Amino acid sequence: MKVLAAMSGGVDSAVAAARAVEAGHEVVGVHLALSRMPGTLRTGSRGCCTIEDSMDAQRAANILGIPYYVWDFSERFKEDVVDDFIAEYQAGRTPNPCMRCNERIKFAALMEKALALGFDAVCTGHYASLLTDAAGNLELHRSAALAKDQSYVLGVLTAEQLSHSMFPLGATASKDLIRAEAMARGLAVANKPDSYDICFIPEGDTQDWIADKVGNETGAIIDREGNVLGSHEGSHGFTVGQRKGLSIGRPAADGKPRYVLEIRPKTNTVVVGPQAALAISEMTGNKYTWCGVAPENTDEWCEIFVQVRAHGDAIPAKFAVVNDQMVIKVHEPIIGVAPGQTAVLYLGTRVLGQTTIDETVSAVPTDDLALATGA
């Protein structure tokens, strides 16, 4: 096949490209320029897609003997990922920019351009596996390296996108094996540290970054009864489940810490309360997609596992599509699920589909919560 290898400048994408070459495919490497800030360099292991990363990808492509290009997707990235991230925070939601990048950049804009140029598939260094069911349909599954599994952030992929995707690292049991392979292949990125944090916020301080983009506006921090406990400089600087940085001052009546329970951007208000109030039993998403072939009888309750964070646990639950909304009910309450997060459904190791959470239902009625906390 004619394969476009997305090369981030890290060890995973370099080894994935090498394996595609070794498999006999006609491979071309491409690095995505997602920022227009000149002179941007990686700091430690934070961030990605910097000038340094581009040069690392170039060196890897030279070693592999494949053509290499840099494609400027910065405008699309700003509109579809960065601006979306800001808008979601302003709306009091908790966005996942890596999901948006995979959905709208790597497996939409990039794949669209690759197919238009005659490529058959896009190859990436994600830790996930593509398997074929008995009917010949492609399915996305967790990788063998469960500690590095990235199937969650790929849950947005459709059946059509899966048919043009390639994940050569899926069957590898550990990251150490990938690094050893890179070393054996003479790739200089063999010991390059993994990137972390949000790539367009390399300093890692999301609150300061958001404040710089949208400004600060003083608002109230209140409890569930509406009592004002303190003030803040912008509700966009908080996330549901947050404990630190509330600057409330006096302790709660029960002496226990308080957490952010709700963000009300229209009134610039942050609601705090006991941790027990964060327990969620149900979540609903208005927009959902299926990863591969859509399941049948989605109006009937089906037992699945649900994961709401990239590195979170998969929780036993059931789901159904009710009034064109995906409704997920967990068997045991989970803590701190916020609107804007992505819920990915699993059948065993298979990714079934995903939805962006719009609403949650508390596992503890208000009256019961008051009794439990002595309020």
C-alpha positions as CSV (number, residue, x, y, z in Angstrom):
1,M,0.0,0.0,0.0
2,K,0.9,3.6,-0.3
3,V,1.1,4.8,3.3
4,L,1.4,8.3,4.8
5,A,3.3,8.0,8.2
6,A,2.4,10.8,10.6
7,M,5.7,11.5,12.3
8,S,5.5,13.6,15.5
9,G,9.2,13.5,16.2
10,G,8.8,10.9,19.0
11,V,10.0,7.3,19.2
12,D,6.6,5.7,18.8
13,S,5.7,7.3,15.4
14,A,9.3,6.7,14.2
15,V,9.1,2.9,15.0
16,A,5.6,2.8,13.5
17,A,6.9,4.2,10.2
18,A,9.9,1.8,10.3
19,R,7.6,-1.1,10.6
20,A,5.4,0.1,7.7
21,V,8.6,0.3,5.6
22,E,9.7,-3.1,6.7
23,A,6.3,-4.5,5.8
24,G,6.9,-3.5,2.2
25,H,4.7,-0.5,1.9
26,E,5.5,2.6,0.0
27,V,5.9,5.0,2.9
28,V,6.1,8.8,3.0
29,G,6.7,10.6,6.3
30,V,4.9,13.8,7.2
31,H,5.1,16.1,10.2
32,L,2.2,18.3,11.1
33,A,3.1,22.0,11.9
34,L,0.4,22.9,14.3
35,S,1.8,26.2,15.7
36,R,2.9,29.4,14.0
37,M,4.9,30.6,16.9
38,P,8.5,30.8,15.5
39,G,11.3,29.5,17.6
40,T,9.0,27.3,19.7
41,L,11.1,24.6,21.3
42,R,10.2,21.8,23.6
43,T,10.9,22.3,27.3
44,G,11.9,19.1,29.0
45,S,9.3,16.5,28.0
46,R,6.3,18.9,27.8
47,G,4.4,19.5,24.7
48,C,4.9,18.2,21.1
49,C,4.8,19.4,17.5
50,T,7.7,21.9,18.1
51,I,10.6,22.8,15.7
52,E,12.8,20.4,17.6
53,D,10.2,17.6,17.0
54,S,10.1,18.4,13.3
55,M,13.9,18.1,13.1
56,D,13.8,14.8,15.0
57,A,11.2,13.5,12.6
58,Q,13.3,14.6,9.7
59,R,16.3,12.7,11.0
60,A,14.2,9.5,11.6
61,A,12.9,9.7,8.0
62,N,16.4,10.0,6.7
63,I,17.5,6.9,8.5
64,L,14.5,5.0,7.1
65,G,15.2,6.3,3.6
66,I,11.7,7.7,3.0
67,P,10.5,11.0,1.6
68,Y,9.6,13.6,4.3
69,Y,7.4,16.6,4.3
70,V,6.1,19.2,6.8
71,W,2.4,20.1,6.3
72,D,1.0,23.3,7.8
73,F,-2.2,22.5,9.6
74,S,-1.8,25.4,12.0
75,E,-4.9,27.3,10.9
76,R,-7.1,24.3,11.0
77,F,-5.6,23.3,14.4
78,K,-6.3,26.7,15.9
79,E,-9.9,26.7,14.7
80,D,-10.8,23.1,15.5
81,V,-8.8,22.4,18.6
82,V,-7.5,25.5,20.3
83,D,-10.5,27.7,19.8
84,D,-12.8,24.8,20.7
85,F,-10.8,24.3,23.9
86,I,-11.3,27.9,24.9
87,A,-15.0,27.9,24.0
88,E,-15.6,24.8,26.0
89,Y,-13.9,26.2,29.1
90,Q,-15.9,29.4,28.7
91,A,-19.0,27.3,28.6
92,G,-18.1,25.6,31.9
93,R,-17.2,22.3,30.4
94,T,-14.0,20.1,30.6
95,P,-12.7,19.5,27.1
96,N,-10.3,16.9,25.9
97,P,-8.1,18.6,23.2
98,C,-6.3,15.3,22.3
99,M,-9.7,13.8,21.3
100,R,-10.5,16.8,19.2
101,C,-7.0,16.7,17.5
102,N,-7.5,13.0,16.6
103,E,-11.0,13.6,15.4
104,R,-10.6,16.8,13.4
105,I,-6.9,16.9,12.5
106,K,-5.1,13.6,12.3
107,F,-8.0,11.5,11.2
108,A,-10.1,14.1,9.4
109,A,-8.0,16.8,7.8
110,L,-4.8,14.7,7.5
111,M,-6.6,11.6,6.2
112,E,-8.7,13.7,3.8
113,K,-5.6,15.2,2.3
114,A,-3.8,11.8,2.2
115,L,-6.6,10.1,0.4
116,A,-6.9,13.0,-2.1
117,L,-3.2,12.5,-2.8
118,G,-3.6,8.8,-3.5
119,F,-2.5,7.3,-0.2
120,D,-4.3,4.2,1.0
121,A,-3.7,4.6,4.7
122,V,-2.4,6.9,7.5
123,C,0.0,5.2,9.8
124,T,0.5,6.5,13.4
125,G,2.4,5.5,16.5
126,H,-0.8,5.1,18.7
127,Y,-0.9,2.1,21.0
128,A,-4.1,0.4,19.7
129,S,-4.9,-2.7,17.6
130,L,-7.1,-3.2,14.5
131,L,-8.7,-6.6,14.3
132,T,-11.2,-8.1,11.9
133,D,-14.4,-9.8,13.0
134,A,-15.9,-13.0,11.5
135,A,-17.8,-10.9,8.9
136,G,-14.7,-9.1,7.8
137,N,-15.5,-5.8,9.6
138,L,-12.6,-3.8,11.2
139,E,-12.7,-3.3,14.9
140,L,-10.6,-1.1,17.1
141,H,-9.2,-2.8,20.2
142,R,-6.9,-2.0,23.2
143,S,-3.2,-2.5,22.6
144,A,-1.3,-5.3,24.1
145,A,0.7,-2.7,26.2
146,L,-2.3,-1.9,28.5
147,A,-0.2,0.6,30.4
148,K,0.3,2.6,27.2
149,D,-3.1,1.8,25.6
150,Q,-4.4,4.8,23.6
151,S,-7.6,3.3,22.2
152,Y,-9.5,5.8,24.4
153,V,-8.3,8.9,22.4
154,L,-9.1,7.0,19.1
155,G,-12.7,6.3,20.1
156,V,-13.9,9.1,17.8
157,L,-12.8,7.1,14.7
158,T,-15.5,5.9,12.3
159,A,-15.7,2.7,10.3
160,E,-14.5,4.6,7.2
161,Q,-11.5,6.1,9.0
162,L,-10.6,2.7,10.5
163,S,-10.4,1.3,7.0
164,H,-7.7,3.8,6.1
165,S,-5.8,3.6,9.4
166,M,-2.7,1.7,10.5
167,F,-1.4,1.2,14.0
168,P,1.8,-1.0,13.8
169,L,2.5,-0.8,17.6
170,G,-0.7,-2.4,18.8
171,A,0.7,-5.8,19.4
172,T,3.9,-4.7,21.2
173,A,3.8,-5.6,24.9
174,S,5.7,-2.6,26.3
175,K,7.2,0.8,25.6
176,D,10.7,-0.5,26.6
177,L,10.5,-2.9,23.6
178,I,9.7,0.0,21.3
179,R,12.7,2.0,22.6
180,A,15.0,-1.1,22.3
181,E,13.8,-1.5,18.7
182,A,14.4,2.1,17.9
183,M,17.9,1.8,19.3
184,A,18.6,-1.3,17.2
185,R,17.3,0.6,14.1
186,G,19.7,3.5,14.8
187,L,16.9,6.0,15.5
188,A,18.2,8.9,17.6
189,V,14.8,9.3,19.3
190,A,15.2,6.0,21.0
191,N,15.6,7.6,24.4
192,K,13.6,10.8,23.8
193,P,11.2,11.4,26.7
194,D,7.5,11.1,26.2
195,S,5.6,14.4,25.8
196,Y,2.8,15.2,28.2
197,D,0.4,18.0,29.0
198,I,-1.5,19.9,26.4
199,C,0.7,20.5,23.4
200,F,-0.3,24.1,22.9
201,I,0.2,24.9,26.6
202,P,3.8,23.6,27.0
203,E,4.2,25.4,30.3
204,G,1.5,23.2,31.7
205,D,-0.5,26.0,33.5
206,T,-3.9,25.7,31.8
207,Q,-5.6,28.3,34.1
208,D,-3.1,31.1,33.4
209,W,-3.2,30.2,29.7
210,I,-7.0,30.4,29.6
211,A,-7.0,33.7,31.6
212,D,-4.5,35.2,29.1
213,K,-6.9,34.4,26.2
214,V,-10.2,35.4,27.7
215,G,-9.3,37.7,30.5
216,N,-10.4,37.7,34.2
217,E,-13.7,38.7,35.7
218,T,-14.4,38.5,39.4
219,G,-17.2,36.1,40.4
220,A,-18.6,34.3,43.5
221,I,-17.7,30.9,45.0
222,I,-20.9,29.6,46.6
223,D,-22.0,26.4,48.4
224,R,-25.0,24.3,47.3
225,E,-27.4,26.5,49.4
226,G,-26.2,29.6,47.7
227,N,-24.1,31.0,50.5
228,V,-21.1,33.1,49.2
229,L,-17.9,31.6,50.5
230,G,-15.4,33.6,48.5
231,S,-14.5,35.0,45.1
232,H,-12.5,34.1,42.0
233,E,-11.1,35.8,39.0
234,G,-12.9,33.8,36.3
235,S,-15.0,30.6,36.3
236,H,-13.0,29.3,33.3
237,G,-10.1,28.7,35.8
238,F,-11.9,25.8,37.5
239,T,-12.9,22.2,36.6
240,V,-15.4,19.9,38.2
241,G,-13.8,17.9,40.9
242,Q,-11.1,20.4,41.6
243,R,-10.0,20.7,45.3
244,K,-6.9,22.9,45.4
245,G,-6.8,26.6,44.6
246,L,-10.3,27.5,45.8
247,S,-9.1,30.1,48.3
248,I,-12.3,29.8,50.3
249,G,-10.7,30.5,53.7
250,R,-13.0,29.1,56.4
251,P,-13.5,25.3,56.5
252,A,-16.7,23.5,55.9
253,A,-19.0,22.8,58.8
254,D,-18.0,19.1,58.8
255,G,-14.3,20.1,58.6
256,K,-13.8,18.2,55.3
257,P,-12.4,19.6,52.1
258,R,-14.7,21.1,49.5
259,Y,-14.6,20.4,45.8
260,V,-15.9,22.1,42.7
261,L,-19.3,20.6,42.0
262,E,-20.6,22.9,39.2
263,I,-19.5,25.8,37.0
264,R,-22.1,28.4,35.9
265,P,-20.5,30.5,33.2
266,K,-23.6,32.6,32.6
267,T,-23.4,34.0,36.1
268,N,-19.6,33.5,36.5
269,T,-20.3,31.4,39.6
270,V,-18.4,28.4,41.0
271,V,-20.4,25.9,43.2
272,V,-18.5,23.9,45.8
273,G,-19.4,21.2,48.2
274,P,-18.5,17.8,49.7
275,Q,-16.8,15.1,47.7
276,A,-19.8,12.9,48.1
277,A,-21.7,15.3,45.9
278,L,-19.4,14.4,43.0
279,A,-20.6,10.8,42.8
280,I,-22.3,10.3,39.4
281,S,-24.6,7.4,38.5
282,E,-25.6,8.4,34.9
283,M,-24.4,10.5,32.0
284,T,-26.0,11.6,28.8
285,G,-24.5,12.7,25.4
286,N,-26.4,14.3,22.6
287,K,-23.7,13.6,20.0
288,Y,-22.2,10.1,19.7
289,T,-20.4,8.0,17.1
290,W,-19.7,4.3,16.6
291,C,-16.2,3.1,16.2
292,G,-16.5,0.6,13.4
293,V,-19.8,-1.1,12.5
294,A,-22.7,0.3,14.6
295,P,-24.2,-2.1,17.1
296,E,-27.8,-3.4,16.6
297,N,-30.8,-2.7,18.8
298,T,-29.2,0.3,20.5
299,D,-32.5,1.2,22.0
300,E,-32.1,-1.8,24.3
301,W,-29.9,-1.7,27.3
302,C,-26.5,-3.3,26.7
303,E,-23.8,-4.2,29.2
304,I,-20.5,-2.5,28.5
305,F,-17.5,-0.8,30.2
306,V,-17.1,2.9,30.1
307,Q,-14.0,5.0,30.3
308,V,-14.1,8.8,30.9
309,R,-10.4,9.7,31.1
310,A,-7.5,8.8,28.8
311,H,-5.7,7.0,31.7
312,G,-8.7,6.2,33.8
313,D,-10.2,2.8,34.6
314,A,-12.9,1.1,32.6
315,I,-16.1,1.0,34.7
316,P,-18.9,-1.6,34.4
317,A,-22.0,0.1,33.0
318,K,-24.9,-0.3,30.6
319,F,-26.0,2.0,27.8
320,A,-28.9,2.6,25.4
321,V,-29.8,5.3,22.9
322,V,-32.9,7.0,24.3
323,N,-34.6,9.8,22.3
324,D,-31.6,10.0,20.1
325,Q,-29.3,10.5,23.1
326,M,-26.7,8.1,24.4
327,V,-27.5,7.3,28.1
328,I,-24.9,5.5,30.2
329,K,-25.7,4.2,33.7
330,V,-22.7,3.0,35.7
331,H,-23.2,0.1,38.2
332,E,-21.1,1.8,40.9
333,P,-20.9,5.6,41.2
334,I,-17.9,7.4,39.8
335,I,-16.4,10.6,41.1
336,G,-15.9,13.9,39.3
337,V,-17.3,13.3,35.8
338,A,-17.9,16.7,34.1
339,P,-19.8,17.9,31.0
340,G,-17.3,18.1,28.1
341,Q,-15.5,14.9,28.9
342,T,-15.6,12.0,26.5
343,A,-17.2,8.7,27.5
344,V,-15.8,5.8,25.5
345,L,-17.7,2.5,25.4
346,Y,-15.9,-0.9,25.4
347,L,-17.1,-4.4,24.7
348,G,-14.2,-6.3,26.3
349,T,-11.2,-4.9,24.6
350,R,-13.1,-3.5,21.6
351,V,-14.0,0.2,21.3
352,L,-17.7,0.3,20.6
353,G,-18.2,4.1,20.3
354,Q,-18.1,7.4,22.2
355,T,-20.1,10.4,23.2
356,T,-19.2,13.9,24.6
357,I,-20.9,14.1,28.0
358,D,-23.6,16.9,28.1
359,E,-25.4,16.1,31.4
360,T,-24.7,14.0,34.5
361,V,-27.0,12.6,37.2
362,S,-25.9,12.6,40.9
363,A,-25.8,9.2,42.5
364,V,-26.9,10.8,45.8
365,P,-30.1,12.7,46.1
366,T,-29.8,16.1,47.8
367,D,-31.7,15.1,50.9
368,D,-29.6,12.0,51.4
369,L,-26.4,14.0,50.8
370,A,-27.4,16.5,53.5
371,L,-27.9,13.6,55.9
372,A,-24.6,12.0,55.0
373,T,-22.6,15.1,55.5
374,G,-24.5,16.5,58.5
375,A,-25.5,19.6,56.5
